[in-house]
């Protein structure tokens, strides 16, 4: 049962992340300000759902974030773009 739930959570997160990408593509491409505002509201609601589901996944240990980058790694990446 746990594996099925874990899979469902992962699939849902992947779906939400895909929606966020699509909103990110659509918003700057529309000239209609009313539509743009509506898309932003949908994106914000989607982001909130993603955050809530992410917290549930962390609590249940379905998702374990990677280790934080060292300052040396951060400085190296920053230097690549400077």
PDB file with SEQRES, HELIX, SHEET and CRYST1 records, atoms N, CA, C and O in Angstrom:
SEQRES   1 A   82  UNK UNK UNK UNK UNK UNK UNK UNK UNK UNK UNK UNK UNK          
SEQRES   2 A   82  UNK UNK UNK UNK UNK UNK UNK UNK UNK UNK UNK UNK UNK          
SEQRES   3 A   82  UNK UNK UNK UNK UNK UNK UNK UNK UNK UNK UNK UNK UNK          
SEQRES   4 A   82  UNK UNK UNK UNK UNK UNK UNK UNK UNK UNK UNK UNK UNK          
SEQRES   5 A   82  UNK UNK UNK UNK UNK UNK UNK UNK UNK UNK UNK UNK UNK          
SEQRES   6 A   82  UNK UNK UNK UNK UNK UNK UNK UNK UNK UNK UNK UNK UNK          
SEQRES   7 A   82  UNK UNK UNK UNK                                              
HELIX    1 AA1 UNK A    2  UNK A   27  1                                  26    
HELIX    2 AA2 UNK A   33  UNK A   59  1                                  27    
HELIX    3 AA3 UNK A   71  UNK A   80  1                                  10    
CRYST1    1.000    1.000    1.000  90.00  90.00  90.00 P 1           1          
ATOM      1  N   UNK A   1       0.829  -1.200   0.000  1.00  0.00           N  
ATOM      2  CA  UNK A   1       0.000   0.000   0.000  1.00  0.00           C  
ATOM      3  C   UNK A   1       0.867   1.257   0.000  1.00  0.00           C  
ATOM      4  O   UNK A   1       0.587   2.205  -0.733  1.00  0.00           O  
ATOM      5  N   UNK A   2       1.916   1.267   0.816  1.00  0.00           N  
ATOM      6  CA  UNK A   2       2.763   2.455   0.920  1.00  0.00           C  
ATOM      7  C   UNK A   2       3.412   2.789  -0.416  1.00  0.00           C  
ATOM      8  O   UNK A   2       3.496   3.958  -0.792  1.00  0.00           O  
ATOM      9  N   UNK A   3       3.870   1.772  -1.131  1.00  0.00           N  
ATOM     10  CA  UNK A   3       4.524   2.034  -2.416  1.00  0.00           C  
ATOM     11  C   UNK A   3       3.536   2.636  -3.410  1.00  0.00           C  
ATOM     12  O   UNK A   3       3.912   3.517  -4.183  1.00  0.00           O  
ATOM     13  N   UNK A   4       2.301   2.189  -3.409  1.00  0.00           N  
ATOM     14  CA  UNK A   4       1.305   2.760  -4.305  1.00  0.00           C  
ATOM     15  C   UNK A   4       1.063   4.230  -3.964  1.00  0.00           C  
ATOM     16  O   UNK A   4       0.961   5.067  -4.861  1.00  0.00           O  
ATOM     17  N   UNK A   5       0.971   4.541  -2.685  1.00  0.00           N  
ATOM     18  CA  UNK A   5       0.758   5.922  -2.273  1.00  0.00           C  
ATOM     19  C   UNK A   5       1.961   6.771  -2.659  1.00  0.00           C  
ATOM     20  O   UNK A   5       1.802   7.889  -3.149  1.00  0.00           O  
ATOM     21  N   UNK A   6       3.153   6.251  -2.441  1.00  0.00           N  
ATOM     22  CA  UNK A   6       4.375   6.965  -2.802  1.00  0.00           C  
ATOM     23  C   UNK A   6       4.406   7.246  -4.302  1.00  0.00           C  
ATOM     24  O   UNK A   6       4.780   8.340  -4.725  1.00  0.00           O  
ATOM     25  N   UNK A   7       4.018   6.272  -5.091  1.00  0.00           N  
ATOM     26  CA  UNK A   7       3.981   6.436  -6.541  1.00  0.00           C  
ATOM     27  C   UNK A   7       2.953   7.478  -6.950  1.00  0.00           C  
ATOM     28  O   UNK A   7       3.202   8.288  -7.843  1.00  0.00           O  
ATOM     29  N   UNK A   8       1.802   7.456  -6.297  1.00  0.00           N  
ATOM     30  CA  UNK A   8       0.757   8.441  -6.609  1.00  0.00           C  
ATOM     31  C   UNK A   8       1.223   9.855  -6.264  1.00  0.00           C  
ATOM     32  O   UNK A   8       0.977  10.794  -7.020  1.00  0.00           O  
ATOM     33  N   UNK A   9       1.887  10.001  -5.136  1.00  0.00           N  
ATOM     34  CA  UNK A   9       2.390  11.321  -4.740  1.00  0.00           C  
ATOM     35  C   UNK A   9       3.427  11.799  -5.753  1.00  0.00           C  
ATOM     36  O   UNK A   9       3.390  12.951  -6.185  1.00  0.00           O  
ATOM     37  N   UNK A  10       4.349  10.918  -6.132  1.00  0.00           N  
ATOM     38  CA  UNK A  10       5.383  11.283  -7.097  1.00  0.00           C  
ATOM     39  C   UNK A  10       4.775  11.650  -8.449  1.00  0.00           C  
ATOM     40  O   UNK A  10       5.187  12.627  -9.075  1.00  0.00           O  
ATOM     41  N   UNK A  11       3.808  10.875  -8.893  1.00  0.00           N  
ATOM     42  CA  UNK A  11       3.150  11.166 -10.171  1.00  0.00           C  
ATOM     43  C   UNK A  11       2.403  12.488 -10.127  1.00  0.00           C  
ATOM     44  O   UNK A  11       2.429  13.254 -11.090  1.00  0.00           O  
ATOM     45  N   UNK A  12       1.739  12.757  -9.012  1.00  0.00           N  
ATOM     46  CA  UNK A  12       1.003  14.013  -8.868  1.00  0.00           C  
ATOM     47  C   UNK A  12       1.957  15.196  -8.857  1.00  0.00           C  
ATOM     48  O   UNK A  12       1.691  16.213  -9.496  1.00  0.00           O  
ATOM     49  N   UNK A  13       3.068  15.072  -8.135  1.00  0.00           N  
ATOM     50  CA  UNK A  13       4.063  16.148  -8.124  1.00  0.00           C  
ATOM     51  C   UNK A  13       4.615  16.389  -9.524  1.00  0.00           C  
ATOM     52  O   UNK A  13       4.789  17.536  -9.938  1.00  0.00           O  
ATOM     53  N   UNK A  14       4.886  15.320 -10.247  1.00  0.00           N  
ATOM     54  CA  UNK A  14       5.394  15.466 -11.616  1.00  0.00           C  
ATOM     55  C   UNK A  14       4.365  16.179 -12.491  1.00  0.00           C  
ATOM     56  O   UNK A  14       4.725  17.027 -13.307  1.00  0.00           O  
ATOM     57  N   UNK A  15       3.096  15.841 -12.326  1.00  0.00           N  
ATOM     58  CA  UNK A  15       2.038  16.495 -13.088  1.00  0.00           C  
ATOM     59  C   UNK A  15       1.925  17.974 -12.761  1.00  0.00           C  
ATOM     60  O   UNK A  15       1.796  18.810 -13.656  1.00  0.00           O  
ATOM     61  N   UNK A  16       1.974  18.289 -11.481  1.00  0.00           N  
ATOM     62  CA  UNK A  16       1.897  19.691 -11.061  1.00  0.00           C  
ATOM     63  C   UNK A  16       3.094  20.467 -11.603  1.00  0.00           C  
ATOM     64  O   UNK A  16       2.943  21.586 -12.095  1.00  0.00           O  
ATOM     65  N   UNK A  17       4.271  19.877 -11.512  1.00  0.00           N  
ATOM     66  CA  UNK A  17       5.462  20.548 -12.035  1.00  0.00           C  
ATOM     67  C   UNK A  17       5.342  20.810 -13.532  1.00  0.00           C  
ATOM     68  O   UNK A  17       5.781  21.851 -14.021  1.00  0.00           O  
ATOM     69  N   UNK A  18       4.751  19.872 -14.252  1.00  0.00           N  
ATOM     70  CA  UNK A  18       4.517  20.072 -15.680  1.00  0.00           C  
ATOM     71  C   UNK A  18       3.554  21.218 -15.947  1.00  0.00           C  
ATOM     72  O   UNK A  18       3.745  22.000 -16.878  1.00  0.00           O  
ATOM     73  N   UNK A  19       2.517  21.309 -15.120  1.00  0.00           N  
ATOM     74  CA  UNK A  19       1.563  22.410 -15.257  1.00  0.00           C  
ATOM     75  C   UNK A  19       2.248  23.751 -15.000  1.00  0.00           C  
ATOM     76  O   UNK A  19       1.992  24.730 -15.701  1.00  0.00           O  
ATOM     77  N   UNK A  20       3.116  23.789 -13.995  1.00  0.00           N  
ATOM     78  CA  UNK A  20       3.829  25.028 -13.691  1.00  0.00           C  
ATOM     79  C   UNK A  20       4.700  25.457 -14.865  1.00  0.00           C  
ATOM     80  O   UNK A  20       4.806  26.646 -15.163  1.00  0.00           O  
ATOM     81  N   UNK A  21       5.318  24.497 -15.526  1.00  0.00           N  
ATOM     82  CA  UNK A  21       6.124  24.813 -16.715  1.00  0.00           C  
ATOM     83  C   UNK A  21       5.233  25.405 -17.798  1.00  0.00           C  
ATOM     84  O   UNK A  21       5.591  26.402 -18.424  1.00  0.00           O  
ATOM     85  N   UNK A  22       4.079  24.796 -18.018  1.00  0.00           N  
ATOM     86  CA  UNK A  22       3.162  25.296 -19.053  1.00  0.00           C  
ATOM     87  C   UNK A  22       2.651  26.694 -18.737  1.00  0.00           C  
ATOM     88  O   UNK A  22       2.564  27.539 -19.628  1.00  0.00           O  
ATOM     89  N   UNK A  23       2.311  26.947 -17.466  1.00  0.00           N  
ATOM     90  CA  UNK A  23       1.896  28.305 -17.102  1.00  0.00           C  
ATOM     91  C   UNK A  23       3.029  29.290 -17.351  1.00  0.00           C  
ATOM     92  O   UNK A  23       2.795  30.398 -17.832  1.00  0.00           O  
ATOM     93  N   UNK A  24       4.253  28.891 -17.025  1.00  0.00           N  
ATOM     94  CA  UNK A  24       5.408  29.744 -17.257  1.00  0.00           C  
ATOM     95  C   UNK A  24       5.615  30.066 -18.725  1.00  0.00           C  
ATOM     96  O   UNK A  24       6.141  31.126 -19.062  1.00  0.00           O  
ATOM     97  N   UNK A  25       5.209  29.171 -19.588  1.00  0.00           N  
ATOM     98  CA  UNK A  25       5.303  29.416 -21.027  1.00  0.00           C  
ATOM     99  C   UNK A  25       4.144  30.275 -21.536  1.00  0.00           C  
ATOM    100  O   UNK A  25       4.335  31.129 -22.402  1.00  0.00           O  
ATOM    101  N   UNK A  26       2.948  30.049 -21.000  1.00  0.00           N  
ATOM    102  CA  UNK A  26       1.761  30.748 -21.501  1.00  0.00           C  
ATOM    103  C   UNK A  26       1.680  32.201 -21.052  1.00  0.00           C  
ATOM    104  O   UNK A  26       1.327  33.078 -21.841  1.00  0.00           O  
ATOM    105  N   UNK A  27       2.002  32.456 -19.798  1.00  0.00           N  
ATOM    106  CA  UNK A  27       1.806  33.796 -19.228  1.00  0.00           C  
ATOM    107  C   UNK A  27       2.498  34.882 -20.039  1.00  0.00           C  
ATOM    108  O   UNK A  27       1.850  35.871 -20.383  1.00  0.00           O  
ATOM    109  N   UNK A  28       3.771  34.750 -20.359  1.00  0.00           N  
ATOM    110  CA  UNK A  28       4.419  35.844 -21.096  1.00  0.00           C  
ATOM    111  C   UNK A  28       3.988  35.937 -22.563  1.00  0.00           C  
ATOM    112  O   UNK A  28       4.285  36.927 -23.232  1.00  0.00           O  
ATOM    113  N   UNK A  29       3.296  34.919 -23.062  1.00  0.00           N  
ATOM    114  CA  UNK A  29       2.925  34.916 -24.473  1.00  0.00           C  
ATOM    115  C   UNK A  29       1.558  35.529 -24.752  1.00  0.00           C  
ATOM    116  O   UNK A  29       1.204  35.755 -25.909  1.00  0.00           O  
ATOM    117  N   UNK A  30       0.795  35.797 -23.712  1.00  0.00           N  
ATOM    118  CA  UNK A  30      -0.534  36.367 -23.948  1.00  0.00           C  
ATOM    119  C   UNK A  30      -0.506  37.882 -23.813  1.00  0.00           C  
ATOM    120  O   UNK A  30       0.166  38.432 -22.940  1.00  0.00           O  
ATOM    121  N   UNK A  31      -1.242  38.537 -24.684  1.00  0.00           N  
ATOM    122  CA  UNK A  31      -1.352  39.994 -24.622  1.00  0.00           C  
ATOM    123  C   UNK A  31      -2.596  40.429 -23.860  1.00  0.00           C  
ATOM    124  O   UNK A  31      -2.700  41.582 -23.443  1.00  0.00           O  
ATOM    125  N   UNK A  32      -3.533  39.514 -23.677  1.00  0.00           N  
ATOM    126  CA  UNK A  32      -4.779  39.815 -22.991  1.00  0.00           C  
ATOM    127  C   UNK A  32      -4.508  39.877 -21.488  1.00  0.00           C  
ATOM    128  O   UNK A  32      -4.201  38.860 -20.867  1.00  0.00           O  
ATOM    129  N   UNK A  33      -4.623  41.064 -20.909  1.00  0.00           N  
ATOM    130  CA  UNK A  33      -4.267  41.248 -19.499  1.00  0.00           C  
ATOM    131  C   UNK A  33      -5.178  40.451 -18.568  1.00  0.00           C  
ATOM    132  O   UNK A  33      -4.731  39.964 -17.529  1.00  0.00           O  
ATOM    133  N   UNK A  34      -6.452  40.317 -18.933  1.00  0.00           N  
ATOM    134  CA  UNK A  34      -7.375  39.558 -18.098  1.00  0.00           C  
ATOM    135  C   UNK A  34      -6.994  38.078 -18.098  1.00  0.00           C  
ATOM    136  O   UNK A  34      -6.986  37.431 -17.050  1.00  0.00           O  
ATOM    137  N   UNK A  35      -6.680  37.554 -19.272  1.00  0.00           N  
ATOM    138  CA  UNK A  35      -6.248  36.163 -19.377  1.00  0.00           C  
ATOM    139  C   UNK A  35      -4.923  35.969 -18.634  1.00  0.00           C  
ATOM    140  O   UNK A  35      -4.738  34.976 -17.931  1.00  0.00           O  
ATOM    141  N   UNK A  36      -4.017  36.913 -18.794  1.00  0.00           N  
ATOM    142  CA  UNK A  36      -2.720  36.835 -18.115  1.00  0.00           C  
ATOM    143  C   UNK A  36      -2.919  36.761 -16.601  1.00  0.00           C  
ATOM    144  O   UNK A  36      -2.273  35.958 -15.927  1.00  0.00           O  
ATOM    145  N   UNK A  37      -3.809  37.595 -16.068  1.00  0.00           N  
ATOM    146  CA  UNK A  37      -4.075  37.598 -14.626  1.00  0.00           C  
ATOM    147  C   UNK A  37      -4.687  36.270 -14.189  1.00  0.00           C  
ATOM    148  O   UNK A  37      -4.323  35.736 -13.141  1.00  0.00           O  
ATOM    149  N   UNK A  38      -5.607  35.737 -14.979  1.00  0.00           N  
ATOM    150  CA  UNK A  38      -6.231  34.453 -14.652  1.00  0.00           C  
ATOM    151  C   UNK A  38      -5.191  33.338 -14.643  1.00  0.00           C  
ATOM    152  O   UNK A  38      -5.188  32.500 -13.742  1.00  0.00           O  
ATOM    153  N   UNK A  39      -4.320  33.325 -15.627  1.00  0.00           N  
ATOM    154  CA  UNK A  39      -3.260  32.313 -15.683  1.00  0.00           C  
ATOM    155  C   UNK A  39      -2.329  32.429 -14.475  1.00  0.00           C  
ATOM    156  O   UNK A  39      -1.879  31.418 -13.938  1.00  0.00           O  
ATOM    157  N   UNK A  40      -2.045  33.649 -14.054  1.00  0.00           N  
ATOM    158  CA  UNK A  40      -1.194  33.848 -12.880  1.00  0.00           C  
ATOM    159  C   UNK A  40      -1.882  33.311 -11.621  1.00  0.00           C  
ATOM    160  O   UNK A  40      -1.229  32.731 -10.754  1.00  0.00           O  
ATOM    161  N   UNK A  41      -3.189  33.505 -11.524  1.00  0.00           N  
ATOM    162  CA  UNK A  41      -3.927  32.980 -10.377  1.00  0.00           C  
ATOM    163  C   UNK A  41      -3.894  31.451 -10.368  1.00  0.00           C  
ATOM    164  O   UNK A  41      -3.709  30.830  -9.321  1.00  0.00           O  
ATOM    165  N   UNK A  42      -4.078  30.854 -11.554  1.00  0.00           N  
ATOM    166  CA  UNK A  42      -3.996  29.394 -11.667  1.00  0.00           C  
ATOM    167  C   UNK A  42      -2.595  28.917 -11.288  1.00  0.00           C  
ATOM    168  O   UNK A  42      -2.446  27.930 -10.567  1.00  0.00           O  
ATOM    169  N   UNK A  43      -1.577  29.614 -11.772  1.00  0.00           N  
ATOM    170  CA  UNK A  43      -0.193  29.245 -11.460  1.00  0.00           C  
ATOM    171  C   UNK A  43       0.055  29.317  -9.951  1.00  0.00           C  
ATOM    172  O   UNK A  43       0.669  28.418  -9.376  1.00  0.00           O  
ATOM    173  N   UNK A  44      -0.424  30.389  -9.313  1.00  0.00           N  
ATOM    174  CA  UNK A  44      -0.234  30.541  -7.874  1.00  0.00           C  
ATOM    175  C   UNK A  44      -0.918  29.420  -7.093  1.00  0.00           C  
ATOM    176  O   UNK A  44      -0.352  28.896  -6.134  1.00  0.00           O  
ATOM    177  N   UNK A  45      -2.127  29.053  -7.499  1.00  0.00           N  
ATOM    178  CA  UNK A  45      -2.834  27.955  -6.843  1.00  0.00           C  
ATOM    179  C   UNK A  45      -2.094  26.635  -7.054  1.00  0.00           C  
ATOM    180  O   UNK A  45      -2.020  25.796  -6.156  1.00  0.00           O  
ATOM    181  N   UNK A  46      -1.557  26.473  -8.241  1.00  0.00           N  
ATOM    182  CA  UNK A  46      -0.794  25.278  -8.580  1.00  0.00           C  
ATOM    183  C   UNK A  46       0.473  25.208  -7.720  1.00  0.00           C  
ATOM    184  O   UNK A  46       0.824  24.142  -7.216  1.00  0.00           O  
ATOM    185  N   UNK A  47       1.143  26.325  -7.559  1.00  0.00           N  
ATOM    186  CA  UNK A  47       2.350  26.376  -6.723  1.00  0.00           C  
ATOM    187  C   UNK A  47       2.019  26.039  -5.271  1.00  0.00           C  
ATOM    188  O   UNK A  47       2.787  25.351  -4.599  1.00  0.00           O  
ATOM    189  N   UNK A  48       0.887  26.520  -4.796  1.00  0.00           N  
ATOM    190  CA  UNK A  48       0.484  26.228  -3.423  1.00  0.00           C  
ATOM    191  C   UNK A  48       0.212  24.733  -3.259  1.00  0.00           C  
ATOM    192  O   UNK A  48       0.612  24.133  -2.261  1.00  0.00           O  
ATOM    193  N   UNK A  49      -0.461  24.136  -4.229  1.00  0.00           N  
ATOM    194  CA  UNK A  49      -0.719  22.694  -4.182  1.00  0.00           C  
ATOM    195  C   UNK A  49       0.585  21.905  -4.213  1.00  0.00           C  
ATOM    196  O   UNK A  49       0.740  20.916  -3.497  1.00  0.00           O  
ATOM    197  N   UNK A  50       1.516  22.350  -5.045  1.00  0.00           N  
ATOM    198  CA  UNK A  50       2.808  21.676  -5.150  1.00  0.00           C  
ATOM    199  C   UNK A  50       3.537  21.734  -3.814  1.00  0.00           C  
ATOM    200  O   UNK A  50       4.112  20.737  -3.379  1.00  0.00           O  
ATOM    201  N   UNK A  51       3.520  22.877  -3.168  1.00  0.00           N  
ATOM    202  CA  UNK A  51       4.207  23.034  -1.886  1.00  0.00           C  
ATOM    203  C   UNK A  51       3.572  22.152  -0.807  1.00  0.00           C  
ATOM    204  O   UNK A  51       4.280  21.530  -0.016  1.00  0.00           O  
ATOM    205  N   UNK A  52       2.246  22.100  -0.776  1.00  0.00           N  
ATOM    206  CA  UNK A  52       1.554  21.277   0.215  1.00  0.00           C  
ATOM    207  C   UNK A  52       1.864  19.796   0.005  1.00  0.00           C  
ATOM    208  O   UNK A  52       2.129  19.068   0.961  1.00  0.00           O  
ATOM    209  N   UNK A  53       1.829  19.362  -1.241  1.00  0.00           N  
ATOM    210  CA  UNK A  53       2.117  17.963  -1.543  1.00  0.00           C  
ATOM    211  C   UNK A  53       3.585  17.636  -1.269  1.00  0.00           C  
ATOM    212  O   UNK A  53       3.900  16.543  -0.799  1.00  0.00           O  
ATOM    213  N   UNK A  54       4.465  18.563  -1.554  1.00  0.00           N  
ATOM    214  CA  UNK A  54       5.884  18.395  -1.261  1.00  0.00           C  
ATOM    215  C   UNK A  54       6.097  18.199   0.235  1.00  0.00           C  
ATOM    216  O   UNK A  54       6.872  17.332   0.641  1.00  0.00           O  
ATOM    217  N   UNK A  55       5.416  18.998   1.060  1.00  0.00           N  
ATOM    218  CA  UNK A  55       5.547  18.864   2.512  1.00  0.00           C  
ATOM    219  C   UNK A  55       5.051  17.494   2.985  1.00  0.00           C  
ATOM    220  O   UNK A  55       5.663  16.878   3.858  1.00  0.00           O  
ATOM    221  N   UNK A  56       3.961  17.025   2.417  1.00  0.00           N  
ATOM    222  CA  UNK A  56       3.441  15.691   2.769  1.00  0.00           C  
ATOM    223  C   UNK A  56       4.460  14.624   2.378  1.00  0.00           C  
ATOM    224  O   UNK A  56       4.727  13.701   3.147  1.00  0.00           O  
ATOM    225  N   UNK A  57       5.023  14.756   1.184  1.00  0.00           N  
ATOM    226  CA  UNK A  57       6.018  13.787   0.714  1.00  0.00           C  
ATOM    227  C   UNK A  57       7.239  13.774   1.631  1.00  0.00           C  
ATOM    228  O   UNK A  57       7.786  12.709   1.916  1.00  0.00           O  
ATOM    229  N   UNK A  58       7.666  14.936   2.091  1.00  0.00           N  
ATOM    230  CA  UNK A  58       8.814  14.999   3.013  1.00  0.00           C  
ATOM    231  C   UNK A  58       8.467  14.359   4.349  1.00  0.00           C  
ATOM    232  O   UNK A  58       9.270  13.609   4.904  1.00  0.00           O  
ATOM    233  N   UNK A  59       7.274  14.650   4.874  1.00  0.00           N  
ATOM    234  CA  UNK A  59       6.860  14.097   6.167  1.00  0.00           C  
ATOM    235  C   UNK A  59       6.818  12.576   6.138  1.00  0.00           C  
ATOM    236  O   UNK A  59       7.149  11.919   7.126  1.00  0.00           O  
ATOM    237  N   UNK A  60       6.411  12.021   5.008  1.00  0.00           N  
ATOM    238  CA  UNK A  60       6.287  10.569   4.885  1.00  0.00           C  
ATOM    239  C   UNK A  60       7.569   9.928   4.346  1.00  0.00           C  
ATOM    240  O   UNK A  60       7.617   8.725   4.087  1.00  0.00           O  
ATOM    241  N   UNK A  61       8.593  10.747   4.184  1.00  0.00           N  
ATOM    242  CA  UNK A  61       9.890  10.293   3.646  1.00  0.00           C  
ATOM    243  C   UNK A  61       9.764   9.720   2.239  1.00  0.00           C  
ATOM    244  O   UNK A  61      10.554   8.862   1.843  1.00  0.00           O  
ATOM    245  N   UNK A  62       8.785  10.185   1.490  1.00  0.00           N  
ATOM    246  CA  UNK A  62       8.669   9.802   0.088  1.00  0.00           C  
ATOM    247  C   UNK A  62       9.653  10.591  -0.751  1.00  0.00           C  
ATOM    248  O   UNK A  62      10.041  10.169  -1.840  1.00  0.00           O  
ATOM    249  N   UNK A  63      10.052  11.740  -0.234  1.00  0.00           N  
ATOM    250  CA  UNK A  63      10.994  12.602  -0.939  1.00  0.00           C  
ATOM    251  C   UNK A  63      12.051  13.051   0.065  1.00  0.00           C  
ATOM    252  O   UNK A  63      11.737  13.585   1.129  1.00  0.00           O  
ATOM    253  N   UNK A  64      13.288  12.826  -0.294  1.00  0.00           N  
ATOM    254  CA  UNK A  64      14.398  13.278   0.539  1.00  0.00           C  
ATOM    255  C   UNK A  64      15.215  14.235  -0.320  1.00  0.00           C  
ATOM    256  O   UNK A  64      15.796  13.822  -1.324  1.00  0.00           O  
ATOM    257  N   UNK A  65      15.264  15.509   0.063  1.00  0.00           N  
ATOM    258  CA  UNK A  65      15.993  16.472  -0.763  1.00  0.00           C  
ATOM    259  C   UNK A  65      17.486  16.164  -0.763  1.00  0.00           C  
ATOM    260  O   UNK A  65      18.012  15.561   0.173  1.00  0.00           O  
ATOM    261  N   UNK A  66      18.146  16.581  -1.811  1.00  0.00           N  
ATOM    262  CA  UNK A  66      19.591  16.381  -1.891  1.00  0.00           C  
ATOM    263  C   UNK A  66      20.283  17.262  -0.852  1.00  0.00           C  
ATOM    264  O   UNK A  66      19.698  18.205  -0.319  1.00  0.00           O  
ATOM    265  N   UNK A  67      21.532  16.932  -0.584  1.00  0.00           N  
ATOM    266  CA  UNK A  67      22.307  17.709   0.390  1.00  0.00           C  
ATOM    267  C   UNK A  67      22.493  19.129  -0.124  1.00  0.00           C  
ATOM    268  O   UNK A  67      22.528  19.367  -1.332  1.00  0.00           O  
ATOM    269  N   UNK A  68      22.609  20.059   0.801  1.00  0.00           N  
ATOM    270  CA  UNK A  68      22.827  21.460   0.424  1.00  0.00           C  
ATOM    271  C   UNK A  68      24.203  21.604  -0.196  1.00  0.00           C  
ATOM    272  O   UNK A  68      25.154  20.930   0.199  1.00  0.00           O  
ATOM    273  N   UNK A  69      24.291  22.485  -1.164  1.00  0.00           N  
ATOM    274  CA  UNK A  69      25.567  22.741  -1.831  1.00  0.00           C  
ATOM    275  C   UNK A  69      26.515  23.463  -0.885  1.00  0.00           C  
ATOM    276  O   UNK A  69      26.101  24.292  -0.074  1.00  0.00           O  
ATOM    277  N   UNK A  70      27.784  23.134  -1.006  1.00  0.00           N  
ATOM    278  CA  UNK A  70      28.793  23.822  -0.195  1.00  0.00           C  
ATOM    279  C   UNK A  70      29.004  25.226  -0.768  1.00  0.00           C  
ATOM    280  O   UNK A  70      28.653  25.495  -1.917  1.00  0.00           O  
ATOM    281  N   UNK A  71      29.568  26.096   0.029  1.00  0.00           N  
ATOM    282  CA  UNK A  71      29.860  27.449  -0.442  1.00  0.00           C  
ATOM    283  C   UNK A  71      30.825  27.404  -1.621  1.00  0.00           C  
ATOM    284  O   UNK A  71      30.734  28.222  -2.537  1.00  0.00           O  
ATOM    285  N   UNK A  72      31.745  26.450  -1.594  1.00  0.00           N  
ATOM    286  CA  UNK A  72      32.695  26.284  -2.698  1.00  0.00           C  
ATOM    287  C   UNK A  72      31.957  25.953  -4.002  1.00  0.00           C  
ATOM    288  O   UNK A  72      32.264  26.515  -5.053  1.00  0.00           O  
ATOM    289  N   UNK A  73      30.985  25.039  -3.927  1.00  0.00           N  
ATOM    290  CA  UNK A  73      30.192  24.691  -5.112  1.00  0.00           C  
ATOM    291  C   UNK A  73      29.391  25.889  -5.610  1.00  0.00           C  
ATOM    292  O   UNK A  73      29.312  26.134  -6.813  1.00  0.00           O  
ATOM    293  N   UNK A  74      28.806  26.620  -4.694  1.00  0.00           N  
ATOM    294  CA  UNK A  74      28.019  27.803  -5.052  1.00  0.00           C  
ATOM    295  C   UNK A  74      28.911  28.835  -5.744  1.00  0.00           C  
ATOM    296  O   UNK A  74      28.544  29.393  -6.778  1.00  0.00           O  
ATOM    297  N   UNK A  75      30.082  29.079  -5.163  1.00  0.00           N  
ATOM    298  CA  UNK A  75      31.018  30.041  -5.757  1.00  0.00           C  
ATOM    299  C   UNK A  75      31.472  29.604  -7.144  1.00  0.00           C  
ATOM    300  O   UNK A  75      31.621  30.430  -8.044  1.00  0.00           O  
ATOM    301  N   UNK A  76      31.694  28.294  -7.314  1.00  0.00           N  
ATOM    302  CA  UNK A  76      32.128  27.775  -8.615  1.00  0.00           C  
ATOM    303  C   UNK A  76      31.051  28.015  -9.679  1.00  0.00           C  
ATOM    304  O   UNK A  76      31.340  28.510 -10.768  1.00  0.00           O  
ATOM    305  N   UNK A  77      29.814  27.659  -9.349  1.00  0.00           N  
ATOM    306  CA  UNK A  77      28.720  27.850 -10.316  1.00  0.00           C  
ATOM    307  C   UNK A  77      28.517  29.331 -10.607  1.00  0.00           C  
ATOM    308  O   UNK A  77      28.295  29.720 -11.753  1.00  0.00           O  
ATOM    309  N   UNK A  78      28.592  30.141  -9.580  1.00  0.00           N  
ATOM    310  CA  UNK A  78      28.447  31.580  -9.759  1.00  0.00           C  
ATOM    311  C   UNK A  78      29.529  32.111 -10.710  1.00  0.00           C  
ATOM    312  O   UNK A  78      29.253  32.964 -11.554  1.00  0.00           O  
ATOM    313  N   UNK A  79      30.752  31.605 -10.570  1.00  0.00           N  
ATOM    314  CA  UNK A  79      31.853  32.065 -11.432  1.00  0.00           C  
ATOM    315  C   UNK A  79      31.632  31.684 -12.892  1.00  0.00           C  
ATOM    316  O   UNK A  79      32.110  32.368 -13.797  1.00  0.00           O  
ATOM    317  N   UNK A  80      30.909  30.591 -13.117  1.00  0.00           N  
ATOM    318  CA  UNK A  80      30.621  30.170 -14.488  1.00  0.00           C  
ATOM    319  C   UNK A  80      29.715  31.161 -15.219  1.00  0.00           C  
ATOM    320  O   UNK A  80      29.751  31.263 -16.445  1.00  0.00           O  
ATOM    321  N   UNK A  81      28.910  31.882 -14.457  1.00  0.00           N  
ATOM    322  CA  UNK A  81      27.936  32.794 -15.051  1.00  0.00           C  
ATOM    323  C   UNK A  81      28.317  34.258 -14.874  1.00  0.00           C  
ATOM    324  O   UNK A  81      27.536  35.146 -15.214  1.00  0.00           O  
ATOM    325  N   UNK A  82      29.495  34.513 -14.354  1.00  0.00           N  
ATOM    326  CA  UNK A  82      29.929  35.902 -14.151  1.00  0.00           C  
ATOM    327  C   UNK A  82      30.782  36.383 -15.300  1.00  0.00           C  
ATOM    328  O   UNK A  82      31.234  37.528 -15.296  1.00  0.00           O  
TER     329      UNK A  82                                                      
END                                                                             
